[in-house]
């Protein structure tokens, strides 16, 4: 079951690009954006990450954290290739994805498999989900999230 607006944000602690560790506790007292993407360096995920990177200055001091089930090596390569300065976290065990309800059964060409449902959560300074976007369409998404995030500050 996915978390929704008003719910407490599930806890997470994950390794991230640039040797960082990201966690819910590390964001305590300030709003942040947590987005889940299926796979590093694929077309939709690249477009989404680059849109967040481009919008980053407009987020003011609201951190953006991307999460995928990829191991750290491809995440680091992805971050370097596109000069992504915000943390990209590795959730290989899918604990965060499951806690946020975005590790779901998907279907492609009649074949069912488990994967990430592209989703974004805006967490407020009290650790509650202020906004949740599921089944995200990439075009215009970063701007929509940025507008919602700025409304929190």
C-alpha positions in Angstrom: 0.0 0.0 0.0 1.3 3.4 -1.0 1.8 6.3 1.4 -0.3 9.3 0.7 -0.8 12.9 1.7 -0.9 13.4 5.5 0.9 10.1 6.2 4.1 10.0 8.2 7.0 9.5 5.8 8.5 6.0 6.2 12.0 5.9 7.6 14.9 5.1 5.3 18.7 5.2 5.4 20.5 4.5 2.0 23.9 4.9 0.5 23.9 7.7 -2.2 26.1 9.1 -4.9 29.3 11.0 -3.9 29.8 8.7 -0.9 26.8 10.2 0.9 24.3 8.6 3.1 20.7 9.9 2.9 18.0 9.3 5.6 14.7 10.6 6.8 16.4 11.6 10.0 19.0 13.6 8.1 16.2 15.8 6.6 14.5 16.4 10.0 12.9 19.8 10.4 13.0 20.7 6.7 11.0 19.8 3.7 12.5 17.7 0.9 11.7 15.9 -2.3 12.1 12.1 -2.5 11.5 10.6 -5.9 11.7 7.0 -7.0 12.8 6.1 -10.6 13.1 2.7 -12.2 16.6 2.5 -13.6 19.7 4.8 -13.9 20.7 6.1 -17.4 17.5 5.0 -19.2 15.6 7.6 -21.3 12.8 8.5 -18.9 14.9 8.4 -15.8 17.6 10.6 -17.4 15.0 13.1 -18.6 13.5 13.2 -15.1 16.9 13.5 -13.3 18.1 16.2 -15.6 14.8 18.2 -15.1 15.3 18.1 -11.4 18.9 19.1 -11.7 18.0 22.0 -13.9 15.2 23.1 -11.5 17.4 22.7 -8.4 18.3 26.4 -7.9 14.5 27.2 -7.9 13.9 24.7 -5.1 15.6 27.2 -2.8 17.1 25.1 0.0 14.7 22.1 -0.4 16.8 19.0 -1.0 16.0 16.6 -3.8 16.8 12.9 -3.4 16.4 10.3 -6.1 16.1 6.6 -5.3 16.4 3.5 -7.6 17.0 -0.2 -7.0 20.3 0.0 -8.9 23.6 -0.8 -7.2 25.9 2.1 -6.4 28.3 1.6 -9.4 25.7 2.4 -12.1 24.2 5.2 -10.0 27.7 6.9 -9.6 28.2 6.5 -13.4 24.8 8.1 -14.1 25.4 11.0 -11.7 28.8 11.7 -13.2 27.6 11.4 -16.8 24.9 14.0 -16.3 26.6 16.1 -13.6 23.8 15.4 -11.1 24.7 17.2 -7.9 21.8 16.0 -5.7 22.1 12.6 -4.1 21.0 9.5 -6.0 20.4 6.7 -3.5 20.7 2.9 -4.0 17.8 0.8 -2.7 18.9 -2.6 -3.8 17.0 -4.4 -1.0 13.9 -2.4 -2.0 13.1 -1.6 1.6 12.4 2.1 1.0 10.5 1.4 -2.3 8.3 -1.1 -0.4 7.8 1.2 2.6 6.6 4.0 0.2 4.5 1.5 -1.8 6.3 2.0 -5.1 7.7 -1.5 -5.5 4.8 -2.9 -7.5 3.8 -5.5 -10.0 4.1 -4.1 -13.5 3.2 -5.5 -16.9 4.9 -5.1 -20.3 3.9 -7.0 -23.4 1.8 -9.3 -21.3 4.7 -10.2 -19.0 4.3 -9.4 -15.3 7.3 -8.4 -13.2 8.2 -6.4 -10.1 9.5 -2.9 -10.5 9.5 0.8 -9.4 6.4 2.8 -10.1 7.8 6.2 -10.9 6.6 8.3 -7.9 7.5 11.5 -6.1 6.9 12.5 -2.5 7.2 16.0 -1.0 7.8 15.6 2.7 7.2 18.6 5.0 9.4 19.7 7.9 7.4 17.6 10.3 8.1 14.4 8.4 4.6 14.1 6.8 3.8 13.5 3.1 2.7 16.9 1.9 2.1 15.8 -1.7 2.4 12.5 -3.5 2.6 11.9 -7.2 2.2 8.3 -8.5 2.6 6.9 -12.1 4.5 10.1 -12.9 4.7 11.4 -16.4 8.2 13.1 -16.7 7.3 16.1 -18.9 6.6 19.1 -16.6 6.9 17.0 -13.5 9.9 18.7 -11.9 8.3 22.1 -12.4 5.1 20.9 -10.7 7.0 19.5 -7.8 9.1 22.6 -7.5 6.0 24.8 -7.3 4.5 22.6 -4.6 7.8 22.6 -2.7 8.1 26.4 -2.8 4.5 26.7 -1.5 5.7 24.9 1.7 8.4 27.5 2.4 
